[in-house]
Amino acid sequence: MSDTNQNATITAEPVWVPEELIVVPMKAVPEKPAVPYVPYAEVSGIKGIILNIETSGIDPLANRIIAIGIQDPLFPEDNPSVIMLDDEASMILALFTIIQEGGYNQIIGYNLGFDFRFVFLKAMFYGIDCKEFYDCTLFDLMEGCAQVKMTFVYNAQKALDLSDLADWLWKYPKPFTDAEMIKKWASGDSEAVLEFASGQVTRTLALYLLYRKTSENMFVLPASGIVEGGGAFSSTPTAQSSSFLTIPEAHSEGTWLAKCPTCLAEWNVTVHAPDFICPIDGTRIVRK
């Protein structure tokens, strides 16, 4: 490791390393999504860092890392930091320095398997030991948004694109495609690459904060109004009923349980139906 990398430090303040090692984009990026930051309960012994890499292709054996974007989620008001150097090995060294000296033990990202594998294989190629990086737990938001739970879920849904999610939630999609970013990099347009890499970290951070806010805070019924997209509450009053909790089963007619032998999904079917077609795989289930 070079002297420059050894001088990198992390304190209680946001991530900092020498200016020649990490480039903080000075160019204004598109307005960040307005996601209210609600402090979440820190998990004892876990210190996470947002990670997103940009590469010249999807094959680590044939392609290289263009930029490494990082951000400490405890400082969401700060701009992301982007490591962008001509020498790929130096970028890996800078990342591992930050993880080691900052005491980070959790990597947070979207489609994190790609980033984690790509970086680790490059470390193997350059002969860089990285136990601290290898030992990090992974918090993959793509998995969370595909199946909600961070544990095994049978027949998990197809993962969404991060840009599509950010566009839906905050009108904050990518400024251009990955392929266009690679072309801009090849043409020497580093500012465009920095904008792209920085924005991806911001999208990941915003999604992480929203995911934790939604999953870790108890439900509270708003005093008035209905929930609108983007987390805002409408001022439109809602009709009051005797109870805010309804149990459809209490008002439904008799049913029988249809269990699909193929996908194992279960459905409550009216007693008047002698059979049922599973909407997942089309299997016909006959009432016994």
C-alpha positions in Angstrom: 0.0 0.0 0.0 1.4 3.4 -0.9 2.0 6.2 1.6 -0.9 8.1 0.2 -3.3 5.3 1.0 -1.8 4.9 4.5 -2.5 8.6 5.3 -6.2 8.1 4.7 -8.2 8.5 7.9 -11.7 8.2 9.2 -13.0 9.8 12.4 -16.5 10.4 13.7 -16.7 13.0 10.9 -17.8 12.0 7.3 -15.4 9.9 5.2 -12.2 11.8 4.2 -9.1 10.8 2.3 -6.5 12.9 0.5 -7.8 14.9 -2.4 -5.7 13.1 -4.9 -7.2 9.8 -3.9 -10.9 10.5 -3.7 -12.6 12.9 -6.0 -15.7 14.7 -4.6 -17.8 15.9 -7.5 -18.0 19.7 -7.6 -20.4 19.8 -10.4 -24.0 20.2 -9.2 -25.9 17.0 -9.7 -29.7 16.8 -10.3 -31.7 17.9 -7.2 -31.6 15.1 -4.7 -34.8 13.3 -3.6 -36.5 14.9 -0.6 -36.5 11.9 1.7 -37.1 12.8 5.3 -34.3 11.5 7.4 -35.7 9.7 10.5 -32.9 8.4 12.7 -33.1 4.7 12.8 -32.0 2.5 15.7 -28.4 1.5 15.2 -27.8 -2.2 15.4 -25.2 -2.9 18.0 -21.8 -3.8 16.5 -22.8 -2.9 12.9 -21.4 0.0 11.0 -22.5 0.2 7.4 -21.3 2.0 4.3 -23.0 2.6 1.0 -21.1 1.1 -1.9 -21.7 1.4 -5.7 -19.2 0.7 -8.4 -19.3 1.7 -12.1 -17.6 -0.6 -14.5 -16.8 -0.8 -18.2 -18.8 -4.0 -18.5 -20.2 -6.8 -16.6 -17.3 -9.3 -16.9 -14.6 -8.7 -14.2 -12.2 -10.8 -16.2 -12.5 -8.5 -19.3 -13.7 -5.2 -17.9 -12.4 -2.8 -15.3 -13.8 -0.6 -12.4 -14.3 3.0 -13.6 -15.4 4.6 -10.3 -16.2 3.6 -6.7 -18.9 5.6 -5.0 -19.3 5.5 -1.2 -21.2 7.2 1.6 -21.7 6.8 5.3 -25.5 6.6 5.8 -25.1 8.4 9.2 -24.3 11.5 7.2 -27.1 11.6 4.6 -26.9 15.4 4.2 -23.4 15.1 2.7 -22.5 14.5 -0.9 -21.3 11.1 -1.9 -17.5 10.5 -2.3 -16.3 9.0 -5.5 -13.0 7.2 -6.0 -12.0 7.6 -9.6 -8.4 7.0 -10.7 -6.6 5.7 -13.8 -5.0 2.9 -11.8 -7.6 0.3 -10.8 -5.5 -1.3 -8.1 -5.1 2.1 -6.4 -8.9 2.4 -6.3 -9.2 -1.0 -4.6 -6.5 0.1 -2.1 -8.4 3.3 -1.3 -11.7 1.5 -0.7 -10.1 -1.1 1.6 -8.3 1.7 3.5 -11.6 3.4 4.2 -13.3 0.2 5.3 -10.4 -0.8 7.6 -9.8 2.5 9.2 -13.4 3.4 9.4 -14.3 0.2 11.1 -17.0 -0.6 8.6 -18.4 -4.1 8.8 -21.5 -3.9 6.6 -21.7 -3.1 2.9 -25.0 -1.6 1.7 -25.9 -1.5 -1.9 -28.4 -2.4 -4.7 -27.7 -5.7 -6.6 -24.8 -5.9 -4.2 -23.6 -9.3 -5.3 -22.3 -7.7 -8.5 -20.3 -5.0 -6.7 -19.0 -7.3 -4.0 -17.9 -10.1 -6.4 -16.3 -7.6 -8.9 -14.2 -5.9 -6.2 -13.2 -9.2 -4.6 -12.0 -10.7 -7.8 -10.0 -7.6 -8.6 -8.4 -7.9 -5.2 -7.4 -11.4 -6.0 -6.0 -10.3 -9.4 -3.9 -7.6 -7.8 -2.8 -9.7 -4.8 -4.5 -7.4 -2.3 -5.6 -9.1 1.0 -8.9 -7.9 2.3 -10.3 -9.9 5.2 -12.1 -6.8 6.5 -13.9 -6.5 3.2 -14.6 -10.2 2.9 -16.0 -10.4 6.5 -18.5 -7.6 5.9 -22.2 -8.5 6.1 -24.2 -7.5 3.0 -27.4 -5.4 3.0 -28.8 -5.8 -0.5 -31.7 -3.4 -1.1 -32.5 -5.2 -4.4 -33.3 -8.3 -2.4 -35.3 -6.3 0.1 -37.3 -4.6 -2.6 -37.9 -7.9 -4.5 -39.1 -9.9 -1.5 -39.2 -7.4 1.4 -37.7 -9.8 3.9 -33.9 -10.2 4.0 -34.5 -14.0 4.4 -35.5 -16.7 2.0 -38.9 -16.1 0.5 -40.4 -18.8 -1.7 -41.0 -17.6 -5.3 -39.6 -14.1 -4.8 -40.7 -11.5 -7.3 -38.6 -10.1 -10.1 -36.2 -7.4 -9.0 -36.8 -3.8 -10.0 -34.2 -1.5 -11.5 -32.8 1.1 -9.1 -33.4 3.9 -11.5 -37.0 2.9 -12.0 -37.6 2.8 -8.3 -36.0 6.2 -7.8 -38.0 7.6 -10.6 -41.3 6.2 -9.1 -40.5 7.3 -5.6 -38.8 10.7 -6.1 -38.7 11.4 -9.9 -35.0 10.9 -9.7 -33.9 8.4 -12.5 -30.5 8.0 -14.0 -29.5 11.0 -16.2 -28.5 8.5 -18.9 -28.0 4.7 -19.3 -25.1 2.6 -18.2 -24.1 2.1 -21.8 -24.1 5.9 -22.4 -22.0 6.4 -19.2 -19.4 3.9 -20.5 -19.2 5.8 -23.8 -18.8 9.1 -22.0 -16.0 7.5 -19.9 -14.3 6.2 -23.0 -14.4 9.7 -24.5 -12.8 11.3 -21.5 -15.9 12.9 -20.0 -15.1 12.4 -16.4 -17.6 14.9 -15.1 -20.4 12.9 -16.6 -19.1 9.7 -15.0 -18.8 11.5 -11.6 -22.4 12.8 -11.9 -23.6 9.3 -12.8 -21.7 7.5 -10.0 -22.6 10.2 -7.4 -26.3 9.9 -8.3 -26.3 6.1 -8.0 -25.0 6.4 -4.4 -27.6 9.0 -3.6 -30.4 6.8 -5.0 -29.1 3.8 -2.9 -28.8 6.0 0.2 -32.3 7.4 -0.2 -33.8 3.9 -0.7 -31.9 2.5 2.3 -33.2 5.3 4.6 -36.7 4.8 3.3 -36.5 1.0 3.6 -35.4 1.2 7.2 -37.8 4.0 8.1 -40.7 2.0 6.7 -39.7 -1.4 8.2 -38.6 -0.3 11.6 -41.2 2.3 12.7 -44.5 1.3 14.2 -47.7 2.1 12.2 -49.3 5.4 13.2 -52.7 6.3 11.7 -52.7 9.9 10.5 -55.0 12.3 12.2 -56.7 13.0 8.9 -56.1 12.4 5.2 -54.9 9.5 3.1 -51.4 8.4 2.3 -50.1 9.6 -1.1 -47.1 8.5 -3.1 -43.7 9.9 -1.8 -44.6 9.6 1.8 -46.8 12.7 1.9 -50.2 12.8 3.6 -53.2 14.3 1.8 -55.4 16.8 3.5 -58.5 15.1 2.1 -60.6 13.8 5.0 -61.6 10.2 5.0 -64.9 8.8 6.1 -64.8 7.4 9.7 -66.2 4.0 10.4 -66.8 2.1 13.6 -63.4 0.4 13.2 -60.3 1.0 11.2 -59.6 -2.7 11.2 -61.9 -4.8 9.1 -61.7 -8.6 8.8 -63.0 -9.7 5.4 -63.3 -13.3 6.5 -66.0 -12.3 9.0 -68.3 -11.2 6.1 -67.4 -13.7 3.5 -69.3 -16.8 2.5 -68.0 -20.3 3.1 -64.7 -21.2 1.4 -62.5 -24.2 0.8 -58.7 -24.2 0.8 -57.2 -24.8 -2.6 -53.5 -25.7 -2.3 -51.5 -25.8 -5.5 -49.4 -29.0 -5.7 -46.9 -27.2 -8.1 -46.1 -23.9 -6.4 -47.6 -24.8 -3.0 -49.5 -21.5 -2.9 -52.8 -21.6 -1.0 -56.1 -19.9 -1.9 -59.5 -19.5 -0.2 -62.1 -20.4 -2.9 -65.8 -20.0 -2.5 -67.7 -23.2 -1.8 -69.7 -22.7 -5.0 -66.6 -23.3 -7.1 -65.8 -27.0 -7.7 -62.3 -26.3 -9.0 -59.8 -23.4 -9.1 -57.0 -22.4 -11.5 -53.8 -21.3 -9.8 -53.0 -17.8 -11.0 -49.3 -18.4 -10.5 -48.7 -21.4 -12.7 -52.1 -22.3 -14.2 -52.5 -25.6 -12.3 -56.1 -26.8 -12.0 -57.0 -27.7 -8.4 -60.1 -29.8 -7.9 -62.1 -29.5 -4.7 -62.0 -32.7 -2.6 
